[in-house]
Amino acid sequence: MKKEELLNQITNNDGNTRISRLSSIEEGEEIIKMAKLLEFEGKIILQKYCLESKPLAVSLEASLAK
């Protein structure tokens, strides 16, 4: 997943995003890193994030930065 795709998912889901069908924990960690990078760039405000193990998924709660 690319950073722009993640931003689109966050935008299209009003900030509440769950990404499943991950192939590994490392992939989930990369998505969280991308979300933190989007926050650092001032595009979102990351409120919560969680790497779930069963089933393997990442949940993000964010709002768009103004």
Helices and strands as residue ranges (DSSP letters): H 3-12, E 16-20, H 25-40, E 44-53, E 56-64
